[in-house]
Amino acid sequence: YAAKELAELLAEAPASKSRDWVNLVLQAYDKAACDFEGAYSFMSASWELIEKTLQTAAAQMVHDILRKTTKDRLLMSFVDSVGFGSRSLREALARLGCLVAFHPHMLVLSAAWGLGEIQRIDYFNRRVTVDFFSPPRRGHQFTYDAACETLKAAPESHILVTRKADPARVEMMIKEK
């Protein structure tokens, strides 16, 4: 099964069996230790059931399993920094999803800084470096937490993205309106 389909099946299972089945799926990801995307997808889709089933041990178990599913130091730094145990499981998984989505050359928006481009993600210092365009601010660094809270993926339809990609089109739009 795909991870999301599996999560849906578990959500529909009788409560008496869901605990055993959740444990079985988590143990499978733990033993396989190689499918970060699948494990993350399953955990994101069934976080409520995992939290209800495992209660206080949920966050630590999710953290440990996700760390085992990858050898990528960047992903491991993401998993370690999102706050499993200090935040709700839902919030920690949402932050992990945000960090996993970031990549070099991705255009992002900040309410304070405007449009920028991610230049690098430093797993050792746990920082995201962004160059903002107007006014030019190069090399602005965000901690992982700050990046999750302030940076959003810039949609292609946003006027600032259009201005960067096709300045002549924006000039024409200004003249027309």
C-alpha positions as CSV (number, residue, x, y, z in Angstrom):
1,Y,0.0,0.0,0.0
2,A,1.0,3.6,-0.5
3,A,1.6,5.3,2.8
4,K,-1.5,7.6,2.7
5,E,-3.8,4.6,1.7
6,L,-2.4,2.6,4.6
7,A,-3.1,5.5,7.0
8,E,-6.7,5.7,5.7
9,L,-7.1,1.9,6.2
10,L,-5.8,2.2,9.8
11,A,-8.1,5.1,10.5
12,E,-11.1,3.0,9.5
13,A,-10.0,0.0,11.6
14,P,-11.7,-0.9,14.8
15,A,-10.2,0.8,17.8
16,S,-9.3,-2.6,19.3
17,K,-7.0,-3.4,16.4
18,S,-5.7,0.0,15.4
19,R,-3.1,0.0,18.2
20,D,-1.6,-3.3,17.0
21,W,-1.7,-2.3,13.4
22,V,-0.1,1.1,14.0
23,N,2.7,-0.6,16.0
24,L,3.1,-3.1,13.2
25,V,3.5,-0.4,10.5
26,L,5.9,1.6,12.6
27,Q,8.0,-1.5,13.3
28,A,8.1,-2.2,9.5
29,Y,9.4,1.3,8.8
30,D,11.8,0.8,11.7
31,K,13.2,-2.5,10.4
32,A,13.3,-1.4,6.8
33,A,15.2,1.7,7.7
34,C,15.3,3.0,4.2
35,D,12.1,4.8,3.2
36,F,12.1,8.3,4.6
37,E,9.5,9.6,2.2
38,G,7.1,6.7,2.9
39,A,7.6,6.9,6.6
40,Y,7.1,10.7,6.7
41,S,4.0,10.4,4.4
42,F,2.5,7.7,6.6
43,M,3.2,9.6,9.8
44,S,1.9,12.9,8.5
45,A,-1.3,11.2,7.3
46,S,-1.9,9.3,10.6
47,W,-0.4,11.5,13.3
48,E,-3.6,11.6,15.3
49,L,-3.8,7.8,15.4
50,I,-0.1,7.4,16.2
51,E,-0.4,10.0,19.0
52,K,-3.6,8.3,20.4
53,T,-2.0,4.9,20.2
54,L,1.4,5.5,21.5
55,Q,0.6,8.5,23.7
56,T,3.7,10.0,25.4
57,A,6.1,7.7,23.5
58,A,4.8,8.8,20.1
59,A,7.1,11.7,19.5
60,Q,10.3,9.9,20.4
61,M,9.3,6.8,18.4
62,V,8.5,8.9,15.3
63,H,11.8,10.8,15.7
64,D,13.8,7.6,16.0
65,I,12.1,5.8,13.1
66,L,12.5,8.8,10.8
67,R,16.2,9.1,11.7
68,K,16.7,5.4,10.8
69,T,15.1,5.7,7.4
70,T,17.8,8.0,6.0
71,K,21.5,8.4,5.8
72,D,21.2,11.9,4.5
73,R,22.7,14.3,7.0
74,L,20.4,17.2,5.9
75,L,17.3,15.1,6.5
76,M,18.6,13.9,9.8
77,S,19.3,17.5,10.9
78,F,15.7,18.4,9.9
79,V,14.3,15.5,12.0
80,D,16.5,16.5,15.0
81,S,15.5,20.2,14.9
82,V,11.7,20.2,14.5
83,G,11.0,19.5,18.2
84,F,9.7,16.0,18.5
85,G,8.8,15.8,22.2
86,S,8.7,19.6,22.8
87,R,6.0,20.3,20.2
88,S,2.9,18.4,19.4
89,L,3.4,15.5,16.9
90,R,1.3,17.4,14.4
91,E,3.3,20.6,14.6
92,A,6.7,18.8,14.5
93,L,5.6,16.8,11.4
94,A,4.3,20.1,9.8
95,R,7.7,21.8,10.4
96,L,9.5,18.8,9.0
97,G,7.4,19.0,5.9
98,C,8.2,22.7,5.5
99,L,12.0,22.0,5.9
100,V,11.9,19.1,3.5
101,A,10.2,21.2,0.9
102,F,13.0,23.8,1.0
103,H,15.8,23.5,-1.6
104,P,18.5,25.7,-3.2
105,H,17.2,28.1,-5.9
106,M,13.6,27.9,-4.5
107,L,11.8,31.2,-4.5
108,V,10.3,32.1,-1.1
109,L,8.3,35.0,0.3
110,S,8.8,36.7,3.6
111,A,6.4,39.2,5.0
112,A,9.3,41.3,6.2
113,W,11.9,40.8,3.5
114,G,9.8,40.2,0.3
115,L,10.9,37.8,-2.4
116,G,14.1,35.8,-2.1
117,E,15.9,32.8,-3.3
118,I,17.3,30.0,-1.1
119,Q,21.0,29.8,-1.7
120,R,22.0,27.0,0.6
121,I,20.8,24.9,3.5
122,D,23.5,24.2,6.0
123,Y,22.8,21.0,8.0
124,F,25.8,21.5,10.3
125,N,24.8,25.0,11.6
126,R,21.1,24.3,10.9
127,R,20.6,27.5,8.8
128,V,18.8,28.4,5.6
129,T,20.6,31.2,3.6
130,V,18.4,33.4,1.4
131,D,19.2,36.2,-1.0
132,F,16.4,38.8,-1.1
133,F,15.9,40.8,-4.3
134,S,14.6,44.3,-3.5
135,P,16.2,46.0,-1.9
136,P,19.1,43.5,-2.4
137,R,20.0,41.7,0.9
138,R,22.4,38.8,0.2
139,G,23.2,36.0,2.5
140,H,20.5,36.5,5.1
141,Q,20.5,33.4,7.4
142,F,17.5,31.9,9.1
143,T,17.6,29.2,11.8
144,Y,15.4,26.2,10.8
145,D,12.7,27.4,13.2
146,A,12.7,31.0,11.9
147,A,12.6,29.7,8.3
148,C,9.6,27.6,9.1
149,E,7.8,30.5,10.7
150,T,8.6,33.2,8.2
151,L,9.4,31.7,4.8
152,K,6.7,30.4,2.4
153,A,7.1,29.0,-1.0
154,A,6.4,31.7,-3.6
155,P,3.6,30.8,-5.9
156,E,4.3,31.2,-9.6
157,S,1.3,33.5,-9.9
158,H,2.6,36.0,-7.4
159,I,3.4,39.4,-8.9
160,L,7.0,39.5,-7.4
161,V,7.7,36.1,-9.0
162,T,6.3,37.3,-12.3
163,R,8.4,40.5,-12.0
164,K,11.6,38.4,-11.5
165,A,10.8,35.9,-14.3
166,D,9.4,38.4,-16.9
167,P,10.1,42.1,-16.1
168,A,8.9,43.2,-19.5
169,R,5.5,41.6,-18.9
170,V,5.1,43.5,-15.6
171,E,6.1,46.8,-17.3
172,M,3.4,46.1,-19.9
173,M,0.9,45.4,-17.2
174,I,1.7,48.7,-15.4
175,K,1.3,50.7,-18.6
176,E,-2.0,49.0,-19.4
177,K,-3.5,49.6,-15.9
